[in-house]
Amino acid sequence: MQRRGFIKAVSLGTGGVVLSGSTAWRVLAGDAPADLVMVKNSAPAAMVRKAVELMGGIGRFVQKDQTVVIKPNMSWDRAPEYAANTHPEVAAEMVRLCLEAGAKKVLAMDRTCNEARRCYINSGVEKAMSDAGADVRFIRDRLFESVTIENGFTLKEWTFYRDPLEADVFINLPVLKSHGLSKITVGLKNQMGLIGKNRGLIHHSFPEKLADINRVLRPHLTLVDATRVLMRNGPSGGSLDDVQPMNTVLAGIDPVLVDAWAAKVFGLEPASLNWLKRANEAGLGTMDTAAHQPVEYSFM
């Protein structure tokens, strides 16, 4: 199955990066849009807006009258300060940007791990996105459909939620945090909130299966919330002692490269993550962070 509007050619180089004096941040040379950016040290909404601006503006991704699906992480019955879910302000600002670009509608959903209504409410994500103008929907079993997975390592078929498959634009909005199985969870793993069947089966041969589901779900833009990072006891957390403020947003076109840089933000080497290596081998993107560095911008 081919999703409408899928970007087939992914540009991996950021290019035009210039050091600014002795500061620790870099800016774009001229007006060339970046394909990978890292923004630091401001309020969540301001960092989201700046990240998209550095990538050429929301109009690079969203056109007038298009349908946009945004996939935040709101899988856990945790308040925002526990960093188990995407920060509400990050999610809301992405909605506002899409509507400013003239999107006909913005949809959001997540197949949660805890009880859905509690997760949607207590995460703060549902209200924030709804107030910004999104249609935040609960997952409905009847809207999963079987998809053949071409060239899958292990999976040859699985069920996927219909909305992101049919949308004109698909934006992945994960939170960076620790995970017992995968060490961290970021964009590639956030896609598990859009698959059906028994998700526990994905945990067997996990690196291969995670790559396989990402052969189908291909975002136009991935923006990682690393404003407050759950460093231990993820993915659900529950102790503020495990949360470290990082005041960072990372965004890019290549989902593998974005996750690779998120690993570095977390303090891990991308090569230590087998699931990331499988995604790289599957041709879903590159994990070569040495060759592809983000344009960085700091508000301080």
RACORRA-V691470 format. One record per run of one state. SS is the DSSP state (H for helix, E for strand, L for the rest). FROM is the first residue (numbers start at 0). TO is the last residue. If there is no record, write none. Layout:
# RACORRA-V691470
SS,FROM,TO ; SS,FROM,TO
This chain:
# RACORRA-V691470
L,0,15 ; E,16,18 ; L,19,24 ; E,25,27 ; L,28,34 ; E,35,39 ; L,40,42 ; H,43,53 ; L,54,56 ; H,57,59 ; L,60,65 ; E,66,71 ; L,72,78 ; H,79,81 ; L,82,86 ; H,87,99 ; L,100,103 ; E,104,107 ; L,108,114 ; H,115,121 ; L,122,123 ; H,124,131 ; L,132,133 ; E,134,135 ; L,136,139 ; H,140,142 ; E,143,147 ; L,148,155 ; E,156,160 ; H,161,165 ; L,166,167 ; E,168,172 ; L,173,173 ; E,174,178 ; L,179,181 ; E,182,184 ; L,185,185 ; H,186,193 ; E,194,194 ; L,195,197 ; H,198,202 ; L,203,204 ; H,205,215 ; L,216,219 ; E,220,229 ; L,230,238 ; H,239,241 ; E,242,251 ; L,252,253 ; H,254,265 ; L,266,268 ; H,269,271 ; L,272,272 ; H,273,280 ; L,281,293 ; E,294,297 ; L,298,299
